[in-house]
Amino acid sequence: MNKLAVVAAGGTGGHLFPAQALAETLIARGWRIVLASDERVAGLAQDFPAEQRIGLSAATYKPGDPIGMARAGFAVLGGALKARREFRKLDPAVVVGFGGYPSAPALVAAILDRRPTVIHEQNAVMGRTNRMLASHVKTVACAFPTLQKAPPKVAGKAIVVGNPVRPPIRALAELSYTPPEPGGPVRLLVTGGSQGARLLSELVPEAIKVLPEDLRQRLSVQQQTRAESMTQARRVYRDAMVDAEIAPFFRDLAGRLSAAHLVIGRSGAGTVCELAVAGKPSILVPLAIAIDDDQGQNARLLAEAGGAEVAREHQLTVDSLAGALEKLLNNPARLTRMAAAARSVAIPDAAERLADVVERTARS
């Protein structure tokens, strides 16, 4: 077997980070990796462990836009033709797609050449690109026990492997949860500093400001905040006399997640699975404009297990968030139960499970 795998991913970290975790696992098993994506991936893929990157044209479109659909179709076709030329030189044993339109050209090329193909769906709702291609690939793997919007035959055969997480996050699965001590410090981590995060950037500081003074004095907040909201957030925390670290991005997220007593964030697939692996209680705020409510469906995994509270945007106010925080942060026993519940649905070895699926598909 030629142990070369083409990994097709890009667009966002939500697609790229699981692909990177798989790539690192396959490399440890003796595989060589080539990354196929569009040009948007360049800024995110600096640390991606690929010996080569194939840049492929791709585009998306808005539903109901026939002109946009035609343009996207031509872009994907051009990317697929280039991918076929590259594949004939590389002769990959398997092509693995992680969703998003940048993955489409490589998968289309592999399907046309009848090469072994795998799709991994990170969300509880199958994305549009994966939905269109899933019936044509050899194997479909998924992160969540439910796979909504997938063709029925695909959903019935999909292999649940979990969402591959980066090694520093994976290591948190070995650590037990320690709740805040009565009267002791309370560490709150607020994530979600990218798409649609204005709500959290502005509402969380205001909610913390109205907490009782004794609780505010115990709080230590680390918050990812939109750049344009940082000055306001710092002012609110300063006025509330709350110890807070504000930044648009935290590089050492694993270390901060390890120390947190409670997490507030969006419910992207990666976030939900990382919280489960780390065993952290959370308040999740699904992105309201997300297509097919994929973030809301992702959050159900933790909420139904008892590991998270879900606050929908249209229900979220300063007072409602402050009330939820006060109840949780003053109840260490409940935080401990939530932590155990979150960890009960974790699949920390998702990268290894997905690598097993990839290898079986390549041999078949």
C-alpha positions in Angstrom: 0.0 0.0 0.0 1.2 3.5 -0.9 1.0 5.2 2.5 0.2 8.7 1.3 -3.0 10.3 2.4 -4.4 13.5 0.9 -6.3 15.5 3.6 -8.8 17.9 2.1 -9.7 20.7 4.6 -9.7 24.4 5.1 -11.8 27.5 5.3 -12.0 27.6 9.1 -10.2 26.1 12.1 -13.2 24.0 12.8 -12.4 22.0 9.7 -8.6 22.3 9.8 -7.9 21.4 13.4 -9.5 17.9 13.3 -7.7 17.4 10.0 -4.4 18.3 11.6 -5.0 15.9 14.5 -5.7 13.1 12.1 -2.6 14.0 10.0 -0.4 13.9 13.1 -1.8 10.5 14.1 -1.3 9.0 10.6 2.3 10.4 10.4 3.0 8.6 13.7 1.8 5.4 11.9 4.2 5.9 9.0 2.0 7.8 6.6 2.9 10.8 4.4 0.5 13.7 4.3 -0.5 16.1 1.5 -2.9 18.9 2.3 -5.4 20.0 -0.4 -7.4 23.2 0.1 -8.0 26.6 -1.3 -5.8 29.7 -0.7 -7.7 30.8 2.4 -6.0 28.0 4.4 -2.5 29.5 4.1 -2.8 31.6 7.3 -4.2 28.7 9.4 -2.1 25.9 8.1 1.4 27.2 9.0 1.8 24.3 11.5 0.0 21.7 9.5 2.3 18.6 9.1 2.0 18.1 5.4 5.0 17.5 3.1 3.1 19.4 0.3 0.1 21.6 -0.1 -2.1 21.5 -3.2 -3.9 24.8 -3.8 -7.3 24.2 -5.4 -9.9 26.6 -6.6 -13.3 26.4 -4.9 -16.2 28.7 -4.1 -19.5 28.7 -2.2 -22.9 30.2 -3.0 -26.0 31.4 -1.3 -29.1 29.2 -1.6 -31.4 30.5 -4.3 -28.6 32.2 -6.2 -28.3 30.3 -9.6 -25.5 32.6 -10.9 -23.5 32.0 -7.7 -24.2 28.3 -7.9 -22.9 28.2 -11.5 -19.8 30.1 -10.6 -19.1 27.8 -7.6 -19.7 24.8 -9.9 -17.1 26.0 -12.4 -14.6 26.8 -9.6 -15.0 23.3 -8.1 -14.7 21.7 -11.5 -11.4 23.6 -12.2 -10.1 22.6 -8.8 -11.1 19.0 -9.4 -9.3 18.8 -12.7 -6.1 20.2 -11.1 -6.5 17.7 -8.3 -6.8 14.8 -10.7 -3.6 15.8 -12.4 -1.8 16.0 -9.0 -3.3 12.7 -7.8 -2.0 10.9 -10.9 1.5 12.0 -9.9 1.1 11.4 -6.2 -1.1 8.3 -6.4 -2.6 8.7 -2.9 -3.9 5.6 -1.1 -6.9 7.5 0.3 -8.4 11.0 0.2 -10.0 12.3 3.4 -12.4 15.3 3.4 -13.4 17.4 6.4 -16.2 19.4 4.9 -16.5 23.0 3.8 -16.4 23.9 0.2 -12.5 23.9 0.1 -12.6 20.1 0.5 -14.9 19.6 -2.5 -12.4 19.6 -5.4 -10.1 17.0 -4.0 -13.0 14.7 -3.1 -14.7 15.1 -6.5 -11.4 14.2 -8.2 -10.9 11.2 -6.0 -14.5 10.0 -6.6 -14.1 10.4 -10.4 -10.8 8.4 -10.2 -12.5 5.8 -8.0 -9.9 6.2 -5.3 -10.7 5.3 -1.6 -12.4 8.2 0.0 -13.5 9.1 3.6 -15.6 12.1 4.8 -15.5 13.2 8.4 -18.4 15.3 9.6 -17.6 17.4 12.7 -21.1 18.7 13.4 -24.3 17.0 14.6 -25.9 18.4 11.4 -24.2 17.3 8.1 -22.8 20.3 6.2 -23.8 21.2 2.7 -20.6 20.0 1.0 -20.5 16.7 2.8 -24.2 16.2 2.2 -23.7 16.5 -1.5 -20.8 14.1 -1.6 -21.5 11.6 1.2 -23.5 9.2 -1.0 -20.5 8.9 -3.4 -17.6 8.3 -1.0 -16.6 5.0 0.4 -16.8 5.7 4.1 -18.5 8.4 6.2 -17.3 9.0 9.8 -18.9 11.5 12.2 -18.3 13.2 15.5 -21.8 13.0 17.1 -24.1 10.0 17.7 -26.8 11.9 15.6 -26.2 13.0 12.0 -29.0 15.2 11.0 -29.6 16.3 7.3 -27.6 13.3 6.1 -29.1 11.1 3.4 -30.8 8.2 5.2 -28.5 5.5 3.9 -25.5 7.6 4.8 -26.7 8.3 8.3 -27.4 4.6 8.9 -23.8 3.5 7.9 -21.9 6.4 9.4 -19.2 5.4 11.9 -19.1 7.5 15.1 -15.5 8.3 15.9 -15.8 11.6 17.7 -14.0 14.8 16.8 -10.2 14.6 16.7 -8.7 17.2 19.2 -5.2 18.5 19.4 -2.7 16.7 21.7 -2.7 19.4 24.4 -6.5 19.2 24.7 -6.4 15.3 24.6 -4.0 15.4 27.6 -6.7 17.1 29.7 -8.7 13.8 29.6 -6.3 12.5 32.2 -7.0 15.3 34.7 -9.7 15.3 37.3 -12.0 18.3 37.8 -11.4 20.4 41.0 -14.3 22.6 41.9 -13.8 26.1 43.5 -13.4 26.0 47.2 -15.9 27.9 49.4 -14.7 31.4 49.6 -11.8 30.7 47.3 -10.9 31.9 43.8 -13.2 31.1 40.9 -11.8 30.9 37.4 -14.1 31.7 34.5 -13.0 31.1 30.8 -15.0 32.9 28.1 -14.3 31.7 24.5 -15.9 32.5 21.2 -13.8 35.4 20.0 -14.4 35.0 16.3 -17.6 34.6 14.2 -20.6 36.2 15.7 -18.9 36.8 19.1 -20.1 40.4 19.6 -22.9 39.2 21.9 -20.5 37.4 24.2 -17.8 40.1 24.0 -20.3 42.8 25.2 -22.8 40.9 27.3 -20.6 38.7 29.5 -18.7 41.7 31.2 -22.1 43.4 31.9 -23.5 40.3 33.4 -20.5 39.8 35.7 -20.7 43.5 36.7 -24.1 42.9 38.3 -23.0 39.8 40.3 -22.9 40.2 44.1 -19.7 41.9 45.3 -18.4 38.9 47.3 -18.6 36.7 44.2 -17.0 39.4 41.9 -14.1 39.6 44.4 -13.4 35.9 44.0 -13.6 35.9 40.2 -10.7 35.6 37.8 -11.9 36.0 34.2 -10.1 35.1 31.0 -12.1 36.2 28.0 -11.6 36.1 24.2 -13.1 39.3 22.9 -13.5 41.0 19.6 -10.8 43.5 19.0 -13.3 46.4 18.7 -14.9 45.4 22.0 -11.7 45.1 24.1 -11.6 48.6 25.5 -15.2 48.5 26.6 -14.8 45.1 28.2 -11.7 46.2 30.1 -13.5 49.3 31.4 -16.5 47.3 32.6 -14.3 44.8 34.4 -12.2 47.6 36.0 -15.4 49.3 37.2 -16.7 46.0 38.6 -13.3 45.4 40.3 -13.0 42.0 38.7 -9.6 40.5 37.8 -9.8 40.0 34.0 -7.5 39.1 31.2 -8.9 40.2 27.8 -7.4 39.2 24.4 -8.7 38.4 20.9 -7.1 35.0 20.9 -5.5 32.8 23.5 -2.7 30.5 22.2 -2.4 28.4 25.4 -6.1 27.5 25.3 -5.4 24.0 26.8 -3.7 25.4 29.8 -6.5 28.0 30.4 -9.2 25.3 29.9 -7.4 23.0 32.4 -7.5 25.7 35.1 -11.1 26.9 34.4 -14.0 26.1 36.8 -16.6 27.1 34.3 -16.6 27.9 30.6 -18.9 30.2 28.6 -18.8 29.9 24.8 -20.3 29.1 21.5 -21.1 25.5 20.6 -19.2 24.8 17.5 -18.3 21.1 17.1 -14.7 21.6 18.2 -15.7 23.5 21.3 -18.3 21.0 22.4 -15.9 18.0 21.9 -13.0 19.8 23.7 -15.2 20.6 26.7 -16.2 16.9 26.8 -12.7 15.7 26.7 -11.5 18.3 29.3 -14.5 17.5 31.5 -15.5 21.1 32.0 -19.0 22.4 32.9 -20.2 25.1 30.6 -22.8 27.6 29.5 -23.2 27.4 25.8 -24.7 30.0 23.5 -25.3 28.6 20.0 -24.8 31.0 17.1 -28.3 32.0 16.1 -27.5 32.5 12.4 -25.8 29.2 12.0 -27.2 27.2 9.1 -29.5 24.4 10.1 -28.9 25.3 13.8 -25.8 23.1 13.8 -24.5 24.7 16.9 -27.8 24.2 18.8 -27.7 20.5 17.8 -24.1 20.2 18.8 -24.9 21.7 22.3 -27.5 18.9 22.8 -24.8 16.4 23.4 -23.6 18.1 26.5 -26.9 19.5 27.6 -28.7 16.1 27.5 -25.9 14.5 29.4 -26.1 17.2 32.1 -22.8 18.8 31.4 -23.9 22.1 30.1 -26.6 24.7 30.2 -27.8 26.1 26.9 -28.8 29.8 26.5 -30.4 30.7 23.2 -29.5 34.2 21.9 -33.1 35.4 21.9 -33.5 34.4 25.6 -30.1 35.7 26.8 -30.0 38.9 28.8 -27.6 40.5 31.3 -29.9 39.5 34.1 -30.5 35.9 32.9 -26.8 35.3 32.4 -25.9 36.8 35.8 -28.5 34.6 37.5 -27.1 31.5 35.8 -23.6 32.4 36.8 -24.5 33.1 40.4 -26.3 29.8 40.8 -23.5 27.7 39.2 -20.5 29.4 40.7 -22.0 29.2 44.2 -22.7 25.5 43.8 -19.4 23.5 43.6 -21.2 20.2 43.9 -23.3 20.9 40.8 -20.2 22.0 38.9 -18.6 18.7 39.8 -21.6 16.8 38.6 -21.6 18.8 35.3 -17.9 18.1 34.8 -18.4 14.4 35.2 -21.4 14.4 32.9 -19.4 16.3 30.2 -16.6 13.8 30.4 -19.1 10.9 30.1 -19.8 11.7 26.5 -16.1 12.4 25.5 -14.2 10.4 22.9 -10.6 11.4 23.7 -9.1 8.9 21.2 -11.1 10.2 18.2 -8.0 10.8 16.2 -6.9 7.2 16.6 -10.4 6.0 15.8 -10.6 8.1 12.6 -7.1 6.9 11.6 -8.3 3.3 12.0 -11.2 4.1 9.7 -8.9 5.8 7.1 -6.5 2.8 7.1 -9.3 0.3 6.7 -10.8 2.3 3.8 -7.4 2.6 2.1 -6.9 -1.2 2.3 -10.4 -2.1 1.0 
